[in-house]
Amino acid sequence: MPILTDENIVSQCLPFSHLLNDEQKEIIEKNINVVKYKKKDVIFKQNTRTSHLIFIKSGLVKIFKEGKNDRVIILKISNPESFIGLMSVFGDNLHQYSAEAITDAEICDLDLRLFKSILLENSNYSLNLLKIISTEGLFIFDRLLGLSHKQLPGRIADVILYFSEDIFKTDNFVFPFTRKELADFAGTTKESFIRTLTEFKNDKIIDIDGANISVNSKDIIKTLSELG
């Protein structure tokens, strides 16, 4: 995979770069890489060793947990300008989940030992990173709570809202997942997911054309999500 270089690499690959001093920026610039991944490429695998800080420069990435009997739970989709794997990086020496490119992506990586040495010197940067880790953890808690407590229409509504409001920020978008992946994301079977989507379409809550989705009634979708 080709490695890219860029004169603004630090600001493109790390948030809060203004909190870094010139020496820290220079160290990062000399050691950071940007690697291109193709759609479906695995960025890191569950139970492999954590060795690098990883940041999405462009593209979408699927974060998922692999269980027994080939069962998969898709935890979240990570956007450009976000870290992936932070909870594993600072919580264990093994990745607790896997990451796979949903689209072509550019991924920044930086040796973890080097980054940790910078964090020890820079409390302001460390505090902002802690906020990111906390937000990510709270999101995962909310996701798992929804999967375990909501009925199927509420879970499907959550999926639609997630793509509409958090990922694409529009009411008209294209699902980047297969129906099987969407079902995994909603914690259901492919057949049940398709059936519920069809019911939403028949009720004119959404329009569906292949992977293309148009949300006709955001208020109804939000109500279904809240009622669970």
N, C-alpha and C positions, 0 to 999 in steps of 0.2 A: 504494500500500500504506500503511495507516495506521501512524503512529508513536505508540508508547505512552510514557507517563511513569510513574515510580514513585519514591517517596521512598527506597527501598532499592536503587536501580538499580545502584550500584557493586558491592555485594555479590552481587547477582543476576547480574551480567554479567561479573565478573572473579573468578577464584579468587585466593586469598591476599590478599584486599583488606585484611586486617589488617596487611599489610606496608607499606601505603601510608600516608603521612602525611596530615594533614587538608587541606593545600593541594592535594596530588595528587588526593585524593578529590573535592575541590570542582571541580577542573579537569575531571576525567573526567565527573562528574555533569552538568556544563554542556554537554558535547560528545558524549556517547554517545547513540545511538539504538537503539530496539528496533523491529524491523520484522517484521510478520507475513507469512509465506509460506504458500501453499497447497501441498498435495501435488502433486508433479511440477514445482513452480516451480524454476527454475535460480537458485541463489544467486550463483555466479560461474562463469565459463566459462574453460576452458583457453586459455592464451595471451592473456588479458586482463590489463590492468595491475593490480598489487597496490597498493591505495590505503588499505585499512582493515584493522584487526585485527577478526576475526570470531569470535564466540562463540555457542554454542547455548544459549539460555535454556530452550527446551522443544522437543520433537519429535526426530525422527531424520533424519539427513542422509547421503546416499550420496556417497562420494568415489570418483571414477573417472577413469581415464586413457583418452583417446581416441587410437586409432592409425589406421593406414592401412586403407582398404577397410571403413570403418565398424566396425572392431573396437574393442571396449571391454574394459578390465580394471577391475573393481571392486576398489579397493584396501582399503577399509574402510567401516564404518558408524560414524558419530559420534553419540554419545549426548548428552543434555542435560548441561550444565555442562562442556562441552569446547570447546576452540578448533578451528577448521578453517582449513586453509591456512597453518599456521605455517611449514612448511618452505619454502614459496614466498615468504612475506612476508619472511623473514630470509635467504633464499638467492638470490633473484632479484627482478627488478622485474616479472616476469610470473608468473601462476599456471601451475604445471606440471601441473595436473589440474583437473577440474571438480567442482562440488558441487551436488547437487540434493536438494530436500526429499522424503523418503520419506513422511512424514506432514505434516500441518499443523505449522508450526514458528514459533517466535519467535526471531529472530536479532539479537544485539547487534552493533553496529559502531561503531568508534572510529577517527578519523583516525590513520593510521599514523605520521605525522611527530610528532604530539602524543605518542603512546604511546612512541615511541622516545626522545623527550626526557625522559620520566619514567624510562625504563629507565636512561638515562645517570646519573640522580641517585640511583637506588635499586638498589644492587648485590644486596641480598637478594631483591628481586622478580625481578631479571634471572636470578639463579642458579636459582630455582624454575622460571622459564619455560624455561631451558635444559634442565632435567630433563625437562620435558614434550616438548620437541622431540626429545631423545635417545630417549625412550621410544617416541614415534611413529615415528621412523626405524627403530628396532630391530624394531618390529611389522611395518612394511612389508617389511623384509629377510626376516623369518620367513615372511611371506605368500608372497613371490615364490619363496623357497626351496621351500616346500611345493608351489606350483604347478608348479615345474620338476622336482621330484624324486619326488613321490609318485604312486602309481598312483591310478586313479579312485576306488576305494572309500575310500582314505585322504583324498582331497580332499573327497569328499562328507561323510565323518565330520567333517572340520575345519569345514565349513560348519554342520553341525548343532550341534557343540560351541560354535562362535562365537555362534550365536543363543541357544543354551540358557544358556551360562555368562557370556558377556560382555555381551550385549545385553538379554535378557529375564530372566536369572537364574532360570529355571524350566525344568522338563522338559516343560512343556506350553505351546506358544506358536503364534502364527500367523505364517507367513512373510510379511514385508512386501513381498516381491519377486514378480514374475512368474516363471514357470519359466525364461524366457529370461534374466532378470537373475540368477537363481540359478545357471544354467549359466555365465554370464559370471563370476560370483563364484568358481565352482569351476574355471574354466579348461577348460570342456568344451562339448559341444554340448547343446542342449535335450533331444534324444532320449536321449543317453547319461545325462544327469542323471536324467531321468524313469525310465529303465530301472534305474539303480542304486538309486534311492529305492524302486522297486517290489520289488527284490530284498531290500532291508533290511526292507520290510514283510512280505514272504513269509517271511522268516527270523525274524519277530516281534521284530526289534530296535527297530522303531518302529511306530507306527500313524499312518496318514495319512487325513485326511478333507478333501479340497480343499486349502486352505492351512494347515489345522490339523495340527500335528505333536505327537505324544506320544512321548517317548523311554522305551522300556520297559527297555532295558539300557544304562545309561551306561557300564558297564565294557567292553562289547563295542565301543561307539562309540569310547571312548578307546584301546582296543587297536588298532582299525583305523587310527586317527589316528597312533599311535606307530609301527606297522609300516609305514605309508605304502603 
